[in-house]
């Protein structure tokens, strides 16, 4: 459902681009799964150059995060649809960071490699599913409703 006006094709494309940030950020959690199922690597082949830049530049994630928040989310002349999707991608990326803290704690407790692999694979599959759903909804011109995250986005983006 679209509200606050209609969306153009340009808006739909620009609204789906910020979801590359969580997709690139969650790649490291999928390494266990991709080692067992090598054809999964083909899904990340189109964004391989972005992966190399993101993991090659020391603070690339932090710089992209602040650039998106300051120049897109807080920029009122940009359409609500783009700002909403950008903020939702940022919140998904924050969730990935929090999952990283959780995996560090599990690794610190030394429960075992199986627990880390299971947690990492679950995080990877969940984020990839959320990003795929959000990109598909954005390209169709609809607001992607992810239960807890979308409510927080509606509070931030007016």
N, C-alpha and C positions, 0 to 999 in steps of 0.2 A: 504494500500500500504506500503510495506516495502522498505526502502532504507538504504544505508550504510551497506549493507551486509544482509545476511539472519539471522533469529532468530531461536535459538534452543528451545526446549521445556523447558529447564531449564531457559533460558532467559525470556520466556513468563510467567512462574510462578513467577520469581523474579520481573518482571516488573509489575505484578498485585498486589503484596503484599503491596506496599506503599499506595494503595488506601484504605487500612484499616484505615489509619490515619484520612482522612476526614469523613469516614463512622462512626467511633467511635465518632468523634468530633461533628457531626451533630445530634447524637442520642438525645440530650437534647431538640432540637427543635421539635422532633417528639412526645414528650410526650402528647401533646394535641390530636393529631391525634390517637395515640395508646390508649388513654383513651376512645375514641369513637369507635374505631375498634380494639378490643383486639387481633384478629388473626394476626394483623401486628407485634405483639411482637414476633411471631414465626420466622420472618425473621431475627431478631437479636439474636436468641437463639444460633447459632453457635459461635458468637463473644462475648457472655456474659462474659466469663472470661477476655477478653481484656477490656471490658467496666469497670469491677470492678477494674482492675489494673490501667487503665487510669484515672478514676475518684477517685481512692483511693490514688494514689501517687500525691503529691501536684504539682510538676512541670513536670509531665510525658510528657505532650504535648510539652512543650518547649524543653525538652531534646531530644525527638524523632525528633522534627523539625530540631534542629541543627545537630544531628547525621546523619540524612538522607542527609541534605544539604552538610555537610563537607565530610562525608565518602562515599557518593554515587554520588551525582551530580557533585562534583568537582574532582572526582577520574577518571582521563582519561582512565586508563586501563579497567574500566568497560564498557560494551558495550553501545553504544549510545541509543539503545532501552530502556534499563533499566534506564539510566540516564534521558532520556526524560520523561518517565512515572513517575519517582520519582519526578522530578521537577513539573510536571503537578499536581500530588497529593498534593505537597506542596503549589502550587498556589491556588488550590481549598480550602485547609485548611486556607490560608490567606483570601480568600473570605468569609469563614465562620466566621473568626474573625471580619472582617469588617461588616458583617451582624449582629454580636453580638453587635457591637457599635451602629448600626442603631436601633436594638430592644431596647437597653438601652435608646436611645434618645426618641423613641416613648413611652417607659414606663415612662420616666421622664416628658414628656409633659402631661401625663395622659389622653390620648385620649380614652382609654377604653380597657377592657379585650378582646373584640372582635377583635380589631385591632392587638393586640399582638398575639392572637391565629392565625389569618389569616396570618400575616407576618411569624410567626414561621412555620406554616404548609407549606407555599410556599417555604421557605428556605429549609425545610426538603425534600420536594418532588423534588425540583430542584437539590439538591446535590445528593440525592440517585439516581436519574435518570442519572446524569452525571457520578457518580461513577460506576453504573451498566454498562453503555455504555463503559466506559473506561476499565473496567475489561474484558468485553466481547471482545473488540477490541484487548486488550493486549494478551488474551489467544489465539486469532486467529492469532497473529503475526503481527497485523496491528497497525499503529500509530493512536491513538484516536484523532480526530480533533474536539476540542471544540473551537468555533469561536474566542473569544478574548484571552482565556487562552493559547491555543496552539501557537499563534503568539508570545506571551511573552516567552513561553518556548523555542521556536526556537531561540530567541535572547539570551537566557541564556546558552543553551546547544549547544555546537559546535561539 
